[in-house]
Amino acid sequence: MAINLTAYKQVLAELVPYNARLVAVSKTKPVEDIEELYGQGQRIFGENYVQELVDKEGVLPHDIEWHFIGHLQTNKVKYIAPFVHTIHAVDSYKLLLEINKQALKHNRTVNCLLQLHIAAEETKFGMDTTELYTLLDTWQQEQPTFGGVRIAGLMAMATNTDDQQQIRKEFQQVKTIFDTVKHKYFSEQDYFKERSTGMSADYHIALEEGSTMIRIGSLLFGERNYNK
Ligand SMILES: *Cc1c(COP(=O)(O)O)cnc(C)c1O
């Protein structure tokens, strides 16, 4: 058996009081692992690589809700637009436009989360608050043309550190920015509600600080081997 069922059940139990959801991050993991978790009732899976996601979607049950959680290149949106449910790491207006265009071709609406850069590391993707508000101002002006995307919330990754206080502060920052954005741009819309924060190492803190979607990979599927 490849998946950690004990961990899965524990995570699910922990989510209940917060009314949050689990995105099972299956990147680099075989289809059999996904099927096993699917057999346990899991329906939301997250992937980071376009080709891998397309391949898996083609052979797995169609009631899976696929979330793309990695950095997405504009020229690859078309491959996942026919089926992707939520894109977690939207970090430019250009990408939002392309998702809209491709989704409309399929008469679909794709949920998009805007990725905030909150971590101390320079390497992580995402927007600072200035970029975020610039994107939202533009979106607000052009909104009637955006039938293919629904901005459903924010996504962020905390710094990879053992300093729990720092991680907590970063997640609190997401909550503060979320509240501001909600008030300013989405006060009338009930779909702007997601905070996609928390991974295997920090999801407890993320839940305490208002995460609505945790993205868990290694805890459920084991460590990833990128050299396979
Ligand atoms: C890989 C990945 C995860 C899962 O990370 P784990 O530490 O294995 O739980 C979550 N979010 C994103 C954006 C990822 O790329």
PDBQT file of the ligand as one rigid body, heavy atoms in Angstrom, charges set to zero:
ROOT
HETATM    1  C1  LIG A 301       3.836  20.184  -3.791  1.00  0.00    +0.000 C 
HETATM    2  C2  LIG A 301       2.938  21.253  -3.306  1.00  0.00    +0.000 A 
HETATM    3  C3  LIG A 301       2.140  21.064  -2.156  1.00  0.00    +0.000 A 
HETATM    4  C4  LIG A 301       2.196  19.833  -1.291  1.00  0.00    +0.000 C 
HETATM    5  O1  LIG A 301       3.364  19.860  -0.514  1.00  0.00    +0.000 OA
HETATM    6  P1  LIG A 301       3.605  18.811   0.671  1.00  0.00    +0.000 P 
HETATM    7  O2  LIG A 301       4.644  19.466   1.492  1.00  0.00    +0.000 OA
HETATM    8  O3  LIG A 301       4.077  17.556   0.020  1.00  0.00    +0.000 OA
HETATM    9  O4  LIG A 301       2.340  18.633   1.396  1.00  0.00    +0.000 OA
HETATM   10  C5  LIG A 301       1.265  22.087  -1.819  1.00  0.00    +0.000 A 
HETATM   11  N1  LIG A 301       1.172  23.225  -2.527  1.00  0.00    +0.000 NA
HETATM   12  C6  LIG A 301       1.928  23.436  -3.624  1.00  0.00    +0.000 A 
HETATM   13  C7  LIG A 301       1.784  24.723  -4.359  1.00  0.00    +0.000 C 
HETATM   14  C8  LIG A 301       2.847  22.466  -4.041  1.00  0.00    +0.000 A 
HETATM   15  O5  LIG A 301       3.595  22.716  -5.114  1.00  0.00    +0.000 OA
ENDROOT
TORSDOF 0
